[in-house]
Amino acid sequence: MEKKKQMHLNLFLSGMGHHEAAWRHPSAEIDRIHDFSYYKEIVQKAEAAKLDSIFLADRYSVSKIGAAFGEFGGGGLEPLTLLSALSAVTSKIGLIATVSTSFNEPYNVARRFSSLDHISKGRAGWNVITSGTDEEAQNFSLQQIPPHSERYLKAEEFMDIALKLWDSWEEDAFIGDKENGRYADSSKVHEIHHKGTYFSVKGPLNSSRSPQGRPVIVQAGSSKTGIGFAAKYADAIFTAQSSIEDAQMFYKALKAKALEFRRTKEETIVLPGICPVIGRTEEEAKEKQAQLHELADPEYGLIQLSKRVGADLTGYPLDGPLPELPAVIQGHKSRTQLISNLAGKEQLTIRQLLQRLAGGRGHFTLAGTAVQIADELENWFVSEAADGFNIMPQIMSEGFDAFVHQVIPELQRRGLFRHEYESGTLRGHLGLSAVKKMKRQGIR
């Protein structure tokens, strides 16, 4: 009997929660925002629930006003540092860190992820971003963020170098022959001699091949350029979709694009973000969501919205419509388009739009019972809108508890999610084979 297809679940770990006012909620343990034991408890809970992975986002700036309103509500902890520590107190769950190609060097990034993969015994993942704000650029000796197209060209070269570096040690290059004094077979360790537009890297990597061959590659761009990049390089795609219809369109487009790079549908795993608020009844869940909205500050929300869409909206009335946005977007292109489409489709005022974005920044938000949440996830999953989900609790502590103890058992009862891990690596959890030898022609 053929095994029923099961969904993949990743926890998007974000400090006090994904609602922008989560840190103000009575249950938020804000005094633990930099406490390692807080993150250890959450991640161990995720591992006990058999989630595929956890994911840490990252930003490279915070404004003065953003600091006042909790813009860096995740505590500002650097992802690879935190995940390295968490690898020592977990044994199965995947560990995905965000690192930008705009403000780093390929050699350093390749080395760090190889190290995490070794330390965790094959559980590392890299969420590749290009960053998108002038504030971030100004922390790295730039006056403004480079154009969208240029950032992706640089990211492609960055990825090609990283892949070559991870492949610079063959599978059996490490010998460890004490008797004959041979640490490694030098004929199986290769310099890459890369000279390109943005980087020059000799290689090889100064770390032998890691358990997975390379980390799982994750990407989150949903623009046309982002979809092309994801289809070419990514094993998993984090995407923001506000309706099942939009999610199905993205899913179909991504899978079709992946075929152009000689990749199967199973090699690109689509994980839309979902931001649940769970109650014993639907009414209770909606009351919880309303309470969070009451804690949000419209002034801060308007500043955040202005940053996301690349236009100053602070002079527009909150109860008026969203004005027409700039035709040329240099920042987060796909998210700006999503916000514009959402406001237009539902005829939202700016105030209403701020409330919709406060809980998940454009990701799908819903409030309901555990059964209702499971129904929605199942519907997206069986309707080819998702291969699984990036779980984004609006309140981290109590929201994730409710998901683990109420929604996951319901998914398991329906045969949609695992009861036990069947692998010790992140690639194994995702049903991807270990990378034994990178494909030199084409993309890998």
Number of C-alpha atoms within 10 A of each C-alpha: 3 4 6 9 13 17 22 24 23 24 22 23 22 24 26 28 27 25 28 29 26 27 25 17 16 8 14 19 15 17 8 14 20 14 11 13 12 14 19 19 14 18 24 17 15 22 19 16 19 23 25 26 25 23 23 23 18 20 18 18 18 15 12 9 11 16 12 11 19 17 19 20 22 20 16 18 18 17 17 21 12 16 24 20 15 21 22 11 13 17 16 24 30 29 32 29 24 20 24 19 21 21 16 12 16 22 21 12 18 24 18 16 25 28 19 25 28 18 17 27 18 29 28 33 28 25 23 22 22 25 22 25 20 17 18 21 19 14 13 14 9 13 12 16 21 19 12 19 12 14 18 20 15 17 21 16 18 22 20 15 26 23 21 22 29 27 28 23 27 20 17 12 18 18 11 12 11 8 6 7 9 12 12 16 15 12 9 13 22 18 15 17 13 15 12 12 8 11 14 14 17 14 18 19 23 15 17 24 25 24 21 23 23 26 29 28 19 25 24 23 23 24 17 13 16 21 22 20 23 26 26 22 23 24 21 24 25 22 25 25 24 22 14 19 13 13 23 18 13 23 23 14 15 24 21 15 18 23 15 12 15 12 17 12 16 15 18 25 25 30 26 26 27 26 26 28 29 30 20 13 15 16 13 16 20 18 15 16 24 13 13 22 20 11 15 20 15 17 13 19 23 21 16 21 23 15 19 20 23 20 15 15 19 14 7 13 12 18 12 12 17 20 13 8 15 11 6 9 18 20 21 20 21 21 21 22 15 21 22 17 13 18 18 13 9 10 13 17 17 23 17 17 24 24 22 21 19 26 30 23 24 23 24 21 23 19 22 20 23 26 16 16 22 21 15 13 21 18 14 21 22 14 14 17 25 26 24 25 24 25 22 27 31 29 29 24 19 17 20 25 17 20 21 18 12 19 22 22 19 19 22 13 12 12 15 22 21 22 16 10 17 12 13 16 29 26 24 18 23 23 15 16 13 17 18 14 13 16 11 10 6 8 14 16
